[in-house]
Amino acid sequence: GFGNTSGEYWLGNDNIHLLTSQENFTLRVDLVDWGDQMAYAEYSFFRVSGESDQYRLHISGYSGTAGDSMGYNNRQRFSTVDRDNDAYSSRDCSQRFGQGGWWFNSCGSSNLNGQNCRPWYSCPFLQGVVWDDWRGVGYPLKSVSMKIRP
């Protein structure tokens, strides 16, 4: 993984794959907006394929209060600025939407690896950490966490 384990941290796709390939995992995504309102999305099935499948996302079984913004990305390969694996043939979603890696479909309705910025002020539209089904298209969130468990 990389980042600061007491702050922003990504476990790493190889590690996520190794964990989720052993047994069935649940994913919980906790979201906080700039008014300190909270919502969550939980998926009863979460798995990430290995490098040979470009860390493809397998996700289903949504429940929660945030809306299913990640279900749209099911079966998508992980894209980064230098590896355009999204389903949008005419643009690179990772470059356009925050410069972070994510399981983009046709750019999609979620990106939890976007830029950390306040709504409408400190970064261009659609560049932030977003979960469109909760606060609307392009609203950058204050904080998010992704947690998995067997």
C-alpha positions as CSV (number, residue, x, y, z in Angstrom):
1,G,0.0,0.0,0.0
2,F,0.9,3.7,0.0
3,G,0.1,6.9,1.8
4,N,-0.2,7.7,5.5
5,T,-1.9,4.9,7.6
6,S,-3.2,7.5,10.0
7,G,-4.7,9.6,7.2
8,E,-5.0,9.0,3.5
9,Y,-4.0,5.5,2.7
10,W,-4.6,3.0,-0.1
11,L,-4.0,-0.7,0.8
12,G,-2.8,-1.5,-2.7
13,N,-4.6,-3.5,-5.4
14,D,-2.3,-6.5,-5.0
15,N,-3.1,-6.6,-1.2
16,I,-6.8,-6.1,-1.8
17,H,-6.8,-8.9,-4.4
18,L,-4.9,-11.3,-2.1
19,L,-7.4,-10.6,0.8
20,T,-10.6,-10.8,-1.3
21,S,-9.6,-13.9,-3.3
22,Q,-9.4,-16.0,-0.1
23,E,-13.1,-15.8,0.8
24,N,-16.2,-13.6,0.4
25,F,-15.8,-10.1,1.6
26,T,-18.2,-7.2,2.4
27,L,-17.3,-3.6,1.6
28,R,-18.6,-0.7,3.6
29,V,-18.0,2.9,2.4
30,D,-18.6,5.6,4.9
31,L,-19.1,9.1,3.5
32,V,-19.0,12.6,5.2
33,D,-20.0,15.8,3.4
34,W,-18.9,19.4,4.3
35,G,-21.9,19.8,6.6
36,D,-20.7,16.8,8.6
37,Q,-23.7,14.7,7.4
38,M,-22.9,11.0,7.1
39,A,-24.1,8.2,4.8
40,Y,-22.9,4.8,4.0
41,A,-23.0,2.2,1.3
42,E,-22.5,-1.5,2.0
43,Y,-21.9,-4.2,-0.6
44,S,-22.4,-7.8,0.5
45,F,-20.0,-9.1,-2.1
46,F,-16.7,-7.4,-2.9
47,R,-13.7,-8.8,-4.7
48,V,-10.8,-7.5,-6.8
49,S,-9.2,-9.6,-9.5
50,G,-5.4,-9.8,-9.8
51,E,-3.0,-7.9,-12.0
52,S,-3.5,-10.2,-15.0
53,D,-7.2,-9.0,-15.1
54,Q,-6.1,-5.4,-14.4
55,Y,-7.6,-5.5,-10.8
56,R,-11.2,-5.8,-12.1
57,L,-13.9,-4.9,-9.5
58,H,-16.6,-7.4,-8.6
59,I,-19.3,-5.9,-6.4
60,S,-22.9,-6.6,-5.7
61,G,-25.6,-6.6,-2.9
62,Y,-25.9,-2.9,-2.2
63,S,-27.7,-1.6,0.9
64,G,-27.3,1.7,2.8
65,T,-28.2,5.4,2.8
66,A,-25.8,6.8,0.2
67,G,-27.2,5.3,-3.0
68,D,-25.5,2.7,-5.2
69,S,-22.8,4.9,-6.9
70,M,-20.3,2.1,-7.0
71,G,-22.5,-0.6,-8.5
72,Y,-22.2,1.2,-11.9
73,N,-18.5,0.3,-11.8
74,N,-19.0,-3.4,-11.4
75,R,-16.7,-5.5,-13.6
76,Q,-14.6,-2.5,-14.5
77,R,-10.8,-2.7,-14.6
78,F,-8.7,-0.3,-12.4
79,S,-7.6,2.8,-14.3
80,T,-4.8,5.2,-13.5
81,V,-3.4,8.3,-15.3
82,D,-0.9,6.1,-17.1
83,R,-3.3,3.1,-17.6
84,D,-6.6,3.9,-19.3
85,N,-8.7,0.8,-18.6
86,D,-12.1,2.6,-18.4
87,A,-15.0,1.9,-20.7
88,Y,-15.0,5.4,-22.2
89,S,-13.2,5.0,-25.5
90,S,-12.7,8.7,-26.3
91,R,-11.2,10.0,-23.0
92,D,-9.1,8.9,-20.0
93,C,-11.4,9.2,-16.9
94,S,-8.5,9.1,-14.5
95,Q,-6.9,12.1,-16.1
96,R,-10.1,14.0,-16.4
97,F,-11.6,13.3,-12.9
98,G,-9.1,14.0,-10.2
99,Q,-5.9,12.3,-11.4
100,G,-6.4,9.3,-9.1
101,G,-6.9,5.6,-9.8
102,W,-10.4,4.1,-9.7
103,W,-12.7,1.5,-11.3
104,F,-14.1,3.9,-13.9
105,N,-16.9,2.8,-16.2
106,S,-17.8,5.6,-18.6
107,C,-16.2,7.8,-15.9
108,G,-19.0,6.8,-13.6
109,S,-20.8,8.0,-10.6
110,S,-18.2,7.5,-7.9
111,N,-14.5,8.3,-7.4
112,L,-13.1,7.9,-3.9
113,N,-9.6,8.6,-5.0
114,G,-10.2,12.1,-6.4
115,Q,-8.6,15.3,-5.1
116,N,-9.4,16.4,-1.5
117,C,-11.1,19.7,-2.0
118,R,-14.0,21.8,-0.8
119,P,-17.2,22.1,-2.8
120,W,-17.0,24.4,-5.8
121,Y,-14.0,26.4,-4.6
122,S,-10.7,24.6,-4.4
123,C,-10.7,22.3,-7.4
124,P,-12.3,22.1,-10.9
125,F,-15.7,20.5,-11.3
126,L,-15.6,16.7,-11.0
127,Q,-12.1,16.6,-9.7
128,G,-12.9,15.8,-6.1
129,V,-13.9,12.7,-4.1
130,V,-17.4,12.0,-5.3
131,W,-20.4,9.7,-4.7
132,D,-23.0,11.1,-7.1
133,D,-26.1,9.2,-5.8
134,W,-25.8,10.9,-2.4
135,R,-24.9,14.6,-2.8
136,G,-25.3,15.0,-6.5
137,V,-23.0,15.0,-9.6
138,G,-19.6,16.4,-8.8
139,Y,-20.1,17.3,-5.1
140,P,-16.7,16.8,-3.5
141,L,-16.9,15.0,-0.1
142,K,-15.1,15.9,3.0
143,S,-14.0,12.4,3.9
144,V,-14.5,8.8,3.0
145,S,-13.4,5.4,4.2
146,M,-13.6,2.0,2.6
147,K,-13.6,-1.0,5.0
148,I,-13.7,-4.7,4.1
149,R,-14.4,-7.7,6.3
150,P,-15.0,-11.4,5.7
